[in-house]
């Protein structure tokens, strides 16, 4: 599967992760954009900036 980290903002990645973590009746806490931003910085990835 191709990477999409460069196409999605931190908020969008957080929303996708929260959705995935809570499908099929799993009760996982929500992921926030600050967590995504921290992970990106540790991995050397950058958020998409644009329209």
mmCIF entry with sequence, helices, sheets and N, C-alpha, C, O atoms, coordinates in Angstrom:
data_MODEL
# 
_entry.id   MODEL 
# 
_entity.id                         1 
_entity.type                       polymer 
_entity.pdbx_number_of_molecules   1 
# 
_entity_poly.entity_id                      1 
_entity_poly.type                           'polypeptide(L)' 
_entity_poly.nstd_linkage                   no 
_entity_poly.nstd_monomer                   no 
_entity_poly.pdbx_seq_one_letter_code       
;(UNK)(UNK)(UNK)(UNK)(UNK)(UNK)(UNK)(UNK)(UNK)(UNK)(UNK)(UNK)(UNK)(UNK)(UNK)(UNK)
(UNK)(UNK)(UNK)(UNK)(UNK)(UNK)(UNK)(UNK)(UNK)(UNK)(UNK)(UNK)(UNK)(UNK)(UNK)(UNK)
(UNK)(UNK)(UNK)(UNK)(UNK)(UNK)(UNK)(UNK)(UNK)(UNK)(UNK)(UNK)(UNK)(UNK)(UNK)(UNK)
(UNK)(UNK)(UNK)
;
_entity_poly.pdbx_seq_one_letter_code_can   XXXXXXXXXXXXXXXXXXXXXXXXXXXXXXXXXXXXXXXXXXXXXXXXXXX 
_entity_poly.pdbx_strand_id                 A 
# 
loop_
_entity_poly_seq.entity_id 
_entity_poly_seq.num 
_entity_poly_seq.mon_id 
_entity_poly_seq.hetero 
1 1  UNK n 
1 2  UNK n 
1 3  UNK n 
1 4  UNK n 
1 5  UNK n 
1 6  UNK n 
1 7  UNK n 
1 8  UNK n 
1 9  UNK n 
1 10 UNK n 
1 11 UNK n 
1 12 UNK n 
1 13 UNK n 
1 14 UNK n 
1 15 UNK n 
1 16 UNK n 
1 17 UNK n 
1 18 UNK n 
1 19 UNK n 
1 20 UNK n 
1 21 UNK n 
1 22 UNK n 
1 23 UNK n 
1 24 UNK n 
1 25 UNK n 
1 26 UNK n 
1 27 UNK n 
1 28 UNK n 
1 29 UNK n 
1 30 UNK n 
1 31 UNK n 
1 32 UNK n 
1 33 UNK n 
1 34 UNK n 
1 35 UNK n 
1 36 UNK n 
1 37 UNK n 
1 38 UNK n 
1 39 UNK n 
1 40 UNK n 
1 41 UNK n 
1 42 UNK n 
1 43 UNK n 
1 44 UNK n 
1 45 UNK n 
1 46 UNK n 
1 47 UNK n 
1 48 UNK n 
1 49 UNK n 
1 50 UNK n 
1 51 UNK n 
# 
_struct_asym.id          A 
_struct_asym.entity_id   1 
# 
loop_
_struct_conf.conf_type_id 
_struct_conf.id 
_struct_conf.pdbx_PDB_helix_id 
_struct_conf.beg_label_comp_id 
_struct_conf.beg_label_asym_id 
_struct_conf.beg_label_seq_id 
_struct_conf.pdbx_beg_PDB_ins_code 
_struct_conf.end_label_comp_id 
_struct_conf.end_label_asym_id 
_struct_conf.end_label_seq_id 
_struct_conf.pdbx_end_PDB_ins_code 
_struct_conf.beg_auth_comp_id 
_struct_conf.beg_auth_asym_id 
_struct_conf.beg_auth_seq_id 
_struct_conf.end_auth_comp_id 
_struct_conf.end_auth_asym_id 
_struct_conf.end_auth_seq_id 
_struct_conf.pdbx_PDB_helix_class 
_struct_conf.details 
_struct_conf.pdbx_PDB_helix_length 
HELX_P HELX_P1 AA1 UNK A 10 ? UNK A 21 ? UNK A 10 UNK A 21 1 ? 12 
HELX_P HELX_P2 AA2 UNK A 23 ? UNK A 25 ? UNK A 23 UNK A 25 5 ? 3  
HELX_P HELX_P3 AA3 UNK A 33 ? UNK A 43 ? UNK A 33 UNK A 43 1 ? 11 
# 
_struct_conf_type.id          HELX_P 
_struct_conf_type.criteria    ? 
_struct_conf_type.reference   ? 
# 
loop_
_atom_site.group_PDB 
_atom_site.id 
_atom_site.type_symbol 
_atom_site.label_atom_id 
_atom_site.label_alt_id 
_atom_site.label_comp_id 
_atom_site.label_asym_id 
_atom_site.label_entity_id 
_atom_site.label_seq_id 
_atom_site.pdbx_PDB_ins_code 
_atom_site.Cartn_x 
_atom_site.Cartn_y 
_atom_site.Cartn_z 
_atom_site.occupancy 
_atom_site.B_iso_or_equiv 
_atom_site.pdbx_formal_charge 
_atom_site.auth_seq_id 
_atom_site.auth_comp_id 
_atom_site.auth_asym_id 
_atom_site.auth_atom_id 
_atom_site.pdbx_PDB_model_num 
ATOM 1   N N  . UNK A 1 1  ? 0.856   -1.175 0.000  1.00 0.00 ? 1  UNK A N  1 
ATOM 2   C CA . UNK A 1 1  ? 0.000   0.000  0.000  1.00 0.00 ? 1  UNK A CA 1 
ATOM 3   C C  . UNK A 1 1  ? 0.900   1.236  0.000  1.00 0.00 ? 1  UNK A C  1 
ATOM 4   O O  . UNK A 1 1  ? 1.863   1.305  0.764  1.00 0.00 ? 1  UNK A O  1 
ATOM 5   N N  . UNK A 1 2  ? 0.590   2.201  -0.848 1.00 0.00 ? 2  UNK A N  1 
ATOM 6   C CA . UNK A 1 2  ? 1.424   3.412  -0.885 1.00 0.00 ? 2  UNK A CA 1 
ATOM 7   C C  . UNK A 1 2  ? 1.228   4.268  0.363  1.00 0.00 ? 2  UNK A C  1 
ATOM 8   O O  . UNK A 1 2  ? 0.199   4.196  1.034  1.00 0.00 ? 2  UNK A O  1 
ATOM 9   N N  . UNK A 1 3  ? 2.220   5.061  0.647  1.00 0.00 ? 3  UNK A N  1 
ATOM 10  C CA . UNK A 1 3  ? 2.133   5.965  1.797  1.00 0.00 ? 3  UNK A CA 1 
ATOM 11  C C  . UNK A 1 3  ? 1.246   7.160  1.459  1.00 0.00 ? 3  UNK A C  1 
ATOM 12  O O  . UNK A 1 3  ? 1.261   7.659  0.334  1.00 0.00 ? 3  UNK A O  1 
ATOM 13  N N  . UNK A 1 4  ? 0.482   7.607  2.436  1.00 0.00 ? 4  UNK A N  1 
ATOM 14  C CA . UNK A 1 4  ? -0.376  8.770  2.267  1.00 0.00 ? 4  UNK A CA 1 
ATOM 15  C C  . UNK A 1 4  ? -0.023  9.880  3.248  1.00 0.00 ? 4  UNK A C  1 
ATOM 16  O O  . UNK A 1 4  ? -0.724  10.891 3.305  1.00 0.00 ? 4  UNK A O  1 
ATOM 17  N N  . UNK A 1 5  ? 1.042   9.718  4.017  1.00 0.00 ? 5  UNK A N  1 
ATOM 18  C CA . UNK A 1 5  ? 1.362   10.710 5.038  1.00 0.00 ? 5  UNK A CA 1 
ATOM 19  C C  . UNK A 1 5  ? 1.599   12.094 4.461  1.00 0.00 ? 5  UNK A C  1 
ATOM 20  O O  . UNK A 1 5  ? 1.331   13.086 5.139  1.00 0.00 ? 5  UNK A O  1 
ATOM 21  N N  . UNK A 1 6  ? 2.078   12.193 3.265  1.00 0.00 ? 6  UNK A N  1 
ATOM 22  C CA . UNK A 1 6  ? 2.362   13.494 2.668  1.00 0.00 ? 6  UNK A CA 1 
ATOM 23  C C  . UNK A 1 6  ? 1.118   14.136 2.083  1.00 0.00 ? 6  UNK A C  1 
ATOM 24  O O  . UNK A 1 6  ? 1.155   15.312 1.720  1.00 0.00 ? 6  UNK A O  1 
ATOM 25  N N  . UNK A 1 7  ? 0.012   13.398 1.978  1.00 0.00 ? 7  UNK A N  1 
ATOM 26  C CA . UNK A 1 7  ? -1.220  13.941 1.410  1.00 0.00 ? 7  UNK A CA 1 
ATOM 27  C C  . UNK A 1 7  ? -2.240  14.350 2.464  1.00 0.00 ? 7  UNK A C  1 
ATOM 28  O O  . UNK A 1 7  ? -3.196  15.056 2.141  1.00 0.00 ? 7  UNK A O  1 
ATOM 29  N N  . UNK A 1 8  ? -2.069  13.932 3.697  1.00 0.00 ? 8  UNK A N  1 
ATOM 30  C CA . UNK A 1 8  ? -3.055  14.190 4.745  1.00 0.00 ? 8  UNK A CA 1 
ATOM 31  C C  . UNK A 1 8  ? -2.478  15.106 5.817  1.00 0.00 ? 8  UNK A C  1 
ATOM 32  O O  . UNK A 1 8  ? -1.299  15.022 6.161  1.00 0.00 ? 8  UNK A O  1 
ATOM 33  N N  . UNK A 1 9  ? -3.328  15.975 6.333  1.00 0.00 ? 9  UNK A N  1 
ATOM 34  C CA . UNK A 1 9  ? -2.920  16.837 7.441  1.00 0.00 ? 9  UNK A CA 1 
ATOM 35  C C  . UNK A 1 9  ? -2.889  16.013 8.733  1.00 0.00 ? 9  UNK A C  1 
ATOM 36  O O  . UNK A 1 9  ? -3.368  14.880 8.766  1.00 0.00 ? 9  UNK A O  1 
ATOM 37  N N  . UNK A 1 10 ? -2.325  16.589 9.784  1.00 0.00 ? 10 UNK A N  1 
ATOM 38  C CA . UNK A 1 10 ? -2.291  15.904 11.076 1.00 0.00 ? 10 UNK A CA 1 
ATOM 39  C C  . UNK A 1 10 ? -3.709  15.610 11.563 1.00 0.00 ? 10 UNK A C  1 
ATOM 40  O O  . UNK A 1 10 ? -3.965  14.530 12.095 1.00 0.00 ? 10 UNK A O  1 
ATOM 41  N N  . UNK A 1 11 ? -4.627  16.551 11.388 1.00 0.00 ? 11 UNK A N  1 
ATOM 42  C CA . UNK A 1 11 ? -6.021  16.350 11.807 1.00 0.00 ? 11 UNK A CA 1 
ATOM 43  C C  . UNK A 1 11 ? -6.674  15.208 11.032 1.00 0.00 ? 11 UNK A C  1 
ATOM 44  O O  . UNK A 1 11 ? -7.418  14.413 11.606 1.00 0.00 ? 11 UNK A O  1 
ATOM 45  N N  . UNK A 1 12 ? -6.401  15.127 9.742  1.00 0.00 ? 12 UNK A N  1 
ATOM 46  C CA . UNK A 1 12 ? -6.983  14.067 8.917  1.00 0.00 ? 12 UNK A CA 1 
ATOM 47  C C  . UNK A 1 12 ? -6.422  12.697 9.294  1.00 0.00 ? 12 UNK A C  1 
ATOM 48  O O  . UNK A 1 12 ? -7.169  11.721 9.362  1.00 0.00 ? 12 UNK A O  1 
ATOM 49  N N  . UNK A 1 13 ? -5.123  12.618 9.538  1.00 0.00 ? 13 UNK A N  1 
ATOM 50  C CA . UNK A 1 13 ? -4.523  11.356 9.959  1.00 0.00 ? 13 UNK A CA 1 
ATOM 51  C C  . UNK A 1 13 ? -5.101  10.935 11.305 1.00 0.00 ? 13 UNK A C  1 
ATOM 52  O O  . UNK A 1 13 ? -5.417  9.762  11.503 1.00 0.00 ? 13 UNK A O  1 
ATOM 53  N N  . UNK A 1 14 ? -5.241  11.875 12.225 1.00 0.00 ? 14 UNK A N  1 
ATOM 54  C CA . UNK A 1 14 ? -5.819  11.564 13.540 1.00 0.00 ? 14 UNK A CA 1 
ATOM 55  C C  . UNK A 1 14 ? -7.236  11.029 13.404 1.00 0.00 ? 14 UNK A C  1 
ATOM 56  O O  . UNK A 1 14 ? -7.610  10.079 14.091 1.00 0.00 ? 14 UNK A O  1 
ATOM 57  N N  . UNK A 1 15 ? -8.030  11.632 12.522 1.00 0.00 ? 15 UNK A N  1 
ATOM 58  C CA . UNK A 1 15 ? -9.410  11.173 12.318 1.00 0.00 ? 15 UNK A CA 1 
ATOM 59  C C  . UNK A 1 15 ? -9.456  9.760  11.745 1.00 0.00 ? 15 UNK A C  1 
ATOM 60  O O  . UNK A 1 15 ? -10.269 8.941  12.174 1.00 0.00 ? 15 UNK A O  1 
ATOM 61  N N  . UNK A 1 16 ? -8.590  9.473  10.781 1.00 0.00 ? 16 UNK A N  1 
ATOM 62  C CA . UNK A 1 16 ? -8.537  8.127  10.191 1.00 0.00 ? 16 UNK A CA 1 
ATOM 63  C C  . UNK A 1 16 ? -8.106  7.113  11.241 1.00 0.00 ? 16 UNK A C  1 
ATOM 64  O O  . UNK A 1 16 ? -8.718  6.051  11.362 1.00 0.00 ? 16 UNK A O  1 
ATOM 65  N N  . UNK A 1 17 ? -7.064  7.425  12.001 1.00 0.00 ? 17 UNK A N  1 
ATOM 66  C CA . UNK A 1 17 ? -6.602  6.499  13.030 1.00 0.00 ? 17 UNK A CA 1 
ATOM 67  C C  . UNK A 1 17 ? -7.656  6.251  14.096 1.00 0.00 ? 17 UNK A C  1 
ATOM 68  O O  . UNK A 1 17 ? -7.838  5.118  14.541 1.00 0.00 ? 17 UNK A O  1 
ATOM 69  N N  . UNK A 1 18 ? -8.348  7.299  14.505 1.00 0.00 ? 18 UNK A N  1 
ATOM 70  C CA . UNK A 1 18 ? -9.414  7.140  15.495 1.00 0.00 ? 18 UNK A CA 1 
ATOM 71  C C  . UNK A 1 18 ? -10.516 6.247  14.951 1.00 0.00 ? 18 UNK A C  1 
ATOM 72  O O  . UNK A 1 18 ? -11.012 5.374  15.663 1.00 0.00 ? 18 UNK A O  1 
ATOM 73  N N  . UNK A 1 19 ? -10.904 6.452  13.702 1.00 0.00 ? 19 UNK A N  1 
ATOM 74  C CA . UNK A 1 19 ? -11.925 5.618  13.077 1.00 0.00 ? 19 UNK A CA 1 
ATOM 75  C C  . UNK A 1 19 ? -11.482 4.150  13.033 1.00 0.00 ? 19 UNK A C  1 
ATOM 76  O O  . UNK A 1 19 ? -12.238 3.256  13.413 1.00 0.00 ? 19 UNK A O  1 
ATOM 77  N N  . UNK A 1 20 ? -10.264 3.911  12.570 1.00 0.00 ? 20 UNK A N  1 
ATOM 78  C CA . UNK A 1 20 ? -9.763  2.541  12.460 1.00 0.00 ? 20 UNK A CA 1 
ATOM 79  C C  . UNK A 1 20 ? -9.694  1.874  13.838 1.00 0.00 ? 20 UNK A C  1 
ATOM 80  O O  . UNK A 1 20 ? -10.060 0.709  13.991 1.00 0.00 ? 20 UNK A O  1 
ATOM 81  N N  . UNK A 1 21 ? -9.232  2.610  14.815 1.00 0.00 ? 21 UNK A N  1 
ATOM 82  C CA . UNK A 1 21 ? -9.090  2.041  16.162 1.00 0.00 ? 21 UNK A CA 1 
ATOM 83  C C  . UNK A 1 21 ? -10.426 1.737  16.817 1.00 0.00 ? 21 UNK A C  1 
ATOM 84  O O  . UNK A 1 21 ? -10.477 0.958  17.769 1.00 0.00 ? 21 UNK A O  1 
ATOM 85  N N  . UNK A 1 22 ? -11.510 2.331  16.331 1.00 0.00 ? 22 UNK A N  1 
ATOM 86  C CA . UNK A 1 22 ? -12.811 2.127  16.962 1.00 0.00 ? 22 UNK A CA 1 
ATOM 87  C C  . UNK A 1 22 ? -13.787 1.317  16.122 1.00 0.00 ? 22 UNK A C  1 
ATOM 88  O O  . UNK A 1 22 ? -14.966 1.228  16.464 1.00 0.00 ? 22 UNK A O  1 
ATOM 89  N N  . UNK A 1 23 ? -13.322 0.731  15.041 1.00 0.00 ? 23 UNK A N  1 
ATOM 90  C CA . UNK A 1 23 ? -14.206 -0.117 14.247 1.00 0.00 ? 23 UNK A CA 1 
ATOM 91  C C  . UNK A 1 23 ? -14.372 -1.468 14.920 1.00 0.00 ? 23 UNK A C  1 
ATOM 92  O O  . UNK A 1 23 ? -13.567 -1.850 15.769 1.00 0.00 ? 23 UNK A O  1 
ATOM 93  N N  . UNK A 1 24 ? -15.394 -2.174 14.548 1.00 0.00 ? 24 UNK A N  1 
ATOM 94  C CA . UNK A 1 24 ? -15.701 -3.508 15.074 1.00 0.00 ? 24 UNK A CA 1 
ATOM 95  C C  . UNK A 1 24 ? -15.784 -3.519 16.592 1.00 0.00 ? 24 UNK A C  1 
ATOM 96  O O  . UNK A 1 24 ? -15.298 -4.441 17.247 1.00 0.00 ? 24 UNK A O  1 
ATOM 97  N N  . UNK A 1 25 ? -16.410 -2.473 17.145 1.00 0.00 ? 25 UNK A N  1 
ATOM 98  C CA . UNK A 1 25 ? -16.708 -2.382 18.583 1.00 0.00 ? 25 UNK A CA 1 
ATOM 99  C C  . UNK A 1 25 ? -15.489 -2.305 19.487 1.00 0.00 ? 25 UNK A C  1 
ATOM 100 O O  . UNK A 1 25 ? -15.593 -2.599 20.678 1.00 0.00 ? 25 UNK A O  1 
ATOM 101 N N  . UNK A 1 26 ? -14.350 -1.922 18.959 1.00 0.00 ? 26 UNK A N  1 
ATOM 102 C CA . UNK A 1 26 ? -13.198 -1.661 19.821 1.00 0.00 ? 26 UNK A CA 1 
ATOM 103 C C  . UNK A 1 26 ? -13.417 -0.308 20.481 1.00 0.00 ? 26 UNK A C  1 
ATOM 104 O O  . UNK A 1 26 ? -13.967 0.604  19.865 1.00 0.00 ? 26 UNK A O  1 
ATOM 105 N N  . UNK A 1 27 ? -12.999 -0.178 21.706 1.00 0.00 ? 27 UNK A N  1 
ATOM 106 C CA . UNK A 1 27 ? -13.188 1.075  22.435 1.00 0.00 ? 27 UNK A CA 1 
ATOM 107 C C  . UNK A 1 27 ? -11.830 1.694  22.748 1.00 0.00 ? 27 UNK A C  1 
ATOM 108 O O  . UNK A 1 27 ? -11.392 1.706  23.899 1.00 0.00 ? 27 UNK A O  1 
ATOM 109 N N  . UNK A 1 28 ? -11.179 2.200  21.727 1.00 0.00 ? 28 UNK A N  1 
ATOM 110 C CA . UNK A 1 28 ? -9.863  2.811  21.890 1.00 0.00 ? 28 UNK A CA 1 
ATOM 111 C C  . UNK A 1 28 ? -10.013 4.322  22.045 1.00 0.00 ? 28 UNK A C  1 
ATOM 112 O O  . UNK A 1 28 ? -10.933 4.910  21.477 1.00 0.00 ? 28 UNK A O  1 
ATOM 113 N N  . UNK A 1 29 ? -9.132  4.950  22.799 1.00 0.00 ? 29 UNK A N  1 
ATOM 114 C CA . UNK A 1 29 ? -9.198  6.405  22.909 1.00 0.00 ? 29 UNK A CA 1 
ATOM 115 C C  . UNK A 1 29 ? -8.915  7.076  21.569 1.00 0.00 ? 29 UNK A C  1 
ATOM 116 O O  . UNK A 1 29 ? -8.251  6.512  20.698 1.00 0.00 ? 29 UNK A O  1 
ATOM 117 N N  . UNK A 1 30 ? -9.428  8.275  21.428 1.00 0.00 ? 30 UNK A N  1 
ATOM 118 C CA . UNK A 1 30 ? -9.217  9.031  20.192 1.00 0.00 ? 30 UNK A CA 1 
ATOM 119 C C  . UNK A 1 30 ? -7.755  9.426  20.049 1.00 0.00 ? 30 UNK A C  1 
ATOM 120 O O  . UNK A 1 30 ? -7.045  9.607  21.039 1.00 0.00 ? 30 UNK A O  1 
ATOM 121 N N  . UNK A 1 31 ? -7.321  9.554  18.810 1.00 0.00 ? 31 UNK A N  1 
ATOM 122 C CA . UNK A 1 31 ? -5.972  10.038 18.494 1.00 0.00 ? 31 UNK A CA 1 
ATOM 123 C C  . UNK A 1 31 ? -6.104  11.521 18.181 1.00 0.00 ? 31 UNK A C  1 
ATOM 124 O O  . UNK A 1 31 ? -6.996  11.918 17.432 1.00 0.00 ? 31 UNK A O  1 
ATOM 125 N N  . UNK A 1 32 ? -5.227  12.341 18.745 1.00 0.00 ? 32 UNK A N  1 
ATOM 126 C CA . UNK A 1 32 ? -5.300  13.776 18.454 1.00 0.00 ? 32 UNK A CA 1 
ATOM 127 C C  . UNK A 1 32 ? -4.166  14.190 17.518 1.00 0.00 ? 32 UNK A C  1 
ATOM 128 O O  . UNK A 1 32 ? -3.203  13.452 17.315 1.00 0.00 ? 32 UNK A O  1 
ATOM 129 N N  . UNK A 1 33 ? -4.306  15.372 16.964 1.00 0.00 ? 33 UNK A N  1 
ATOM 130 C CA . UNK A 1 33 ? -3.330  15.837 15.973 1.00 0.00 ? 33 UNK A CA 1 
ATOM 131 C C  . UNK A 1 33 ? -1.948  16.052 16.580 1.00 0.00 ? 33 UNK A C  1 
ATOM 132 O O  . UNK A 1 33 ? -0.946  15.941 15.874 1.00 0.00 ? 33 UNK A O  1 
ATOM 133 N N  . UNK A 1 34 ? -1.874  16.359 17.874 1.00 0.00 ? 34 UNK A N  1 
ATOM 134 C CA . UNK A 1 34 ? -0.567  16.534 18.519 1.00 0.00 ? 34 UNK A CA 1 
ATOM 135 C C  . UNK A 1 34 ? 0.205   15.214 18.549 1.00 0.00 ? 34 UNK A C  1 
ATOM 136 O O  . UNK A 1 34 ? 1.426   15.201 18.389 1.00 0.00 ? 34 UNK A O  1 
ATOM 137 N N  . UNK A 1 35 ? -0.500  14.120 18.751 1.00 0.00 ? 35 UNK A N  1 
ATOM 138 C CA . UNK A 1 35 ? 0.135   12.801 18.737 1.00 0.00 ? 35 UNK A CA 1 
ATOM 139 C C  . UNK A 1 35 ? 0.658   12.473 17.345 1.00 0.00 ? 35 UNK A C  1 
ATOM 140 O O  . UNK A 1 35 ? 1.754   11.934 17.198 1.00 0.00 ? 35 UNK A O  1 
ATOM 141 N N  . UNK A 1 36 ? -0.132  12.802 16.324 1.00 0.00 ? 36 UNK A N  1 
ATOM 142 C CA . UNK A 1 36 ? 0.288   12.572 14.946 1.00 0.00 ? 36 UNK A CA 1 
ATOM 143 C C  . UNK A 1 36 ? 1.509   13.430 14.630 1.00 0.00 ? 36 UNK A C  1 
ATOM 144 O O  . UNK A 1 36 ? 2.467   12.953 14.020 1.00 0.00 ? 36 UNK A O  1 
ATOM 145 N N  . UNK A 1 37 ? 1.476   14.687 15.040 1.00 0.00 ? 37 UNK A N  1 
ATOM 146 C CA . UNK A 1 37 ? 2.603   15.586 14.787 1.00 0.00 ? 37 UNK A CA 1 
ATOM 147 C C  . UNK A 1 37 ? 3.878   15.062 15.450 1.00 0.00 ? 37 UNK A C  1 
ATOM 148 O O  . UNK A 1 37 ? 4.952   15.115 14.852 1.00 0.00 ? 37 UNK A O  1 
ATOM 149 N N  . UNK A 1 38 ? 3.766   14.562 16.669 1.00 0.00 ? 38 UNK A N  1 
ATOM 150 C CA . UNK A 1 38 ? 4.926   14.014 17.374 1.00 0.00 ? 38 UNK A CA 1 
ATOM 151 C C  . UNK A 1 38 ? 5.462   12.782 16.635 1.00 0.00 ? 38 UNK A C  1 
ATOM 152 O O  . UNK A 1 38 ? 6.673   12.640 16.465 1.00 0.00 ? 38 UNK A O  1 
ATOM 153 N N  . UNK A 1 39 ? 4.573   11.905 16.204 1.00 0.00 ? 39 UNK A N  1 
ATOM 154 C CA . UNK A 1 39 ? 4.998   10.704 15.473 1.00 0.00 ? 39 UNK A CA 1 
ATOM 155 C C  . UNK A 1 39 ? 5.673   11.075 14.158 1.00 0.00 ? 39 UNK A C  1 
ATOM 156 O O  . UNK A 1 39 ? 6.693   10.491 13.793 1.00 0.00 ? 39 UNK A O  1 
ATOM 157 N N  . UNK A 1 40 ? 5.107   12.042 13.452 1.00 0.00 ? 40 UNK A N  1 
ATOM 158 C CA . UNK A 1 40 ? 5.717   12.480 12.190 1.00 0.00 ? 40 UNK A CA 1 
ATOM 159 C C  . UNK A 1 40 ? 7.121   13.018 12.420 1.00 0.00 ? 40 UNK A C  1 
ATOM 160 O O  . UNK A 1 40 ? 8.037   12.719 11.654 1.00 0.00 ? 40 UNK A O  1 
ATOM 161 N N  . UNK A 1 41 ? 7.292   13.803 13.465 1.00 0.00 ? 41 UNK A N  1 
ATOM 162 C CA . UNK A 1 41 ? 8.619   14.380 13.719 1.00 0.00 ? 41 UNK A CA 1 
ATOM 163 C C  . UNK A 1 41 ? 9.622   13.290 14.076 1.00 0.00 ? 41 UNK A C  1 
ATOM 164 O O  . UNK A 1 41 ? 10.789  13.380 13.694 1.00 0.00 ? 41 UNK A O  1 
ATOM 165 N N  . UNK A 1 42 ? 9.192   12.271 14.794 1.00 0.00 ? 42 UNK A N  1 
ATOM 166 C CA . UNK A 1 42 ? 10.088  11.166 15.147 1.00 0.00 ? 42 UNK A CA 1 
ATOM 167 C C  . UNK A 1 42 ? 10.461  10.339 13.919 1.00 0.00 ? 42 UNK A C  1 
ATOM 168 O O  . UNK A 1 42 ? 11.556  9.780  13.848 1.00 0.00 ? 42 UNK A O  1 
ATOM 169 N N  . UNK A 1 43 ? 9.536   10.265 12.943 1.00 0.00 ? 43 UNK A N  1 
ATOM 170 C CA . UNK A 1 43 ? 9.775   9.481  11.738 1.00 0.00 ? 43 UNK A CA 1 
ATOM 171 C C  . UNK A 1 43 ? 10.383  10.302 10.604 1.00 0.00 ? 43 UNK A C  1 
ATOM 172 O O  . UNK A 1 43 ? 10.789  9.747  9.583  1.00 0.00 ? 43 UNK A O  1 
ATOM 173 N N  . UNK A 1 44 ? 10.446  11.601 10.777 1.00 0.00 ? 44 UNK A N  1 
ATOM 174 C CA . UNK A 1 44 ? 10.961  12.457 9.727  1.00 0.00 ? 44 UNK A CA 1 
ATOM 175 C C  . UNK A 1 44 ? 9.965   12.714 8.616  1.00 0.00 ? 44 UNK A C  1 
ATOM 176 O O  . UNK A 1 44 ? 10.353  13.126 7.523  1.00 0.00 ? 44 UNK A O  1 
ATOM 177 N N  . UNK A 1 45 ? 8.683   12.476 8.875  1.00 0.00 ? 45 UNK A N  1 
ATOM 178 C CA . UNK A 1 45 ? 7.626   12.713 7.877  1.00 0.00 ? 45 UNK A CA 1 
ATOM 179 C C  . UNK A 1 45 ? 7.073   14.122 8.062  1.00 0.00 ? 45 UNK A C  1 
ATOM 180 O O  . UNK A 1 45 ? 7.219   14.727 9.124  1.00 0.00 ? 45 UNK A O  1 
ATOM 181 N N  . UNK A 1 46 ? 6.438   14.631 7.011  1.00 0.00 ? 46 UNK A N  1 
ATOM 182 C CA . UNK A 1 46 ? 5.855   15.965 7.091  1.00 0.00 ? 46 UNK A CA 1 
ATOM 183 C C  . UNK A 1 46 ? 4.404   15.920 6.658  1.00 0.00 ? 46 UNK A C  1 
ATOM 184 O O  . UNK A 1 46 ? 4.009   15.115 5.815  1.00 0.00 ? 46 UNK A O  1 
ATOM 185 N N  . UNK A 1 47 ? 3.619   16.804 7.254  1.00 0.00 ? 47 UNK A N  1 
ATOM 186 C CA . UNK A 1 47 ? 2.210   16.925 6.886  1.00 0.00 ? 47 UNK A CA 1 
ATOM 187 C C  . UNK A 1 47 ? 2.098   17.658 5.558  1.00 0.00 ? 47 UNK A C  1 
ATOM 188 O O  . UNK A 1 47 ? 2.966   18.455 5.202  1.00 0.00 ? 47 UNK A O  1 
ATOM 189 N N  . UNK A 1 48 ? 1.038   17.386 4.840  1.00 0.00 ? 48 UNK A N  1 
ATOM 190 C CA . UNK A 1 48 ? 0.751   18.069 3.584  1.00 0.00 ? 48 UNK A CA 1 
ATOM 191 C C  . UNK A 1 48 ? 0.303   19.480 3.903  1.00 0.00 ? 48 UNK A C  1 
ATOM 192 O O  . UNK A 1 48 ? -0.547  19.686 4.769  1.00 0.00 ? 48 UNK A O  1 
ATOM 193 N N  . UNK A 1 49 ? 0.862   20.439 3.219  1.00 0.00 ? 49 UNK A N  1 
ATOM 194 C CA . UNK A 1 49 ? 0.475   21.834 3.403  1.00 0.00 ? 49 UNK A CA 1 
ATOM 195 C C  . UNK A 1 49 ? -0.040  22.330 2.053  1.00 0.00 ? 49 UNK A C  1 
ATOM 196 O O  . UNK A 1 49 ? 0.711   22.403 1.080  1.00 0.00 ? 49 UNK A O  1 
ATOM 197 N N  . UNK A 1 50 ? -1.282  22.657 2.007  1.00 0.00 ? 50 UNK A N  1 
ATOM 198 C CA . UNK A 1 50 ? -1.900  23.111 0.758  1.00 0.00 ? 50 UNK A CA 1 
ATOM 199 C C  . UNK A 1 50 ? -3.394  23.029 0.850  1.00 0.00 ? 50 UNK A C  1 
ATOM 200 O O  . UNK A 1 50 ? -3.953  22.808 1.924  1.00 0.00 ? 50 UNK A O  1 
ATOM 201 N N  . UNK A 1 51 ? -4.048  23.208 -0.286 1.00 0.00 ? 51 UNK A N  1 
ATOM 202 C CA . UNK A 1 51 ? -5.509  23.174 -0.308 1.00 0.00 ? 51 UNK A CA 1 
ATOM 203 C C  . UNK A 1 51 ? -6.002  21.823 -0.698 1.00 0.00 ? 51 UNK A C  1 
ATOM 204 O O  . UNK A 1 51 ? -7.211  21.604 -0.770 1.00 0.00 ? 51 UNK A O  1 
# 
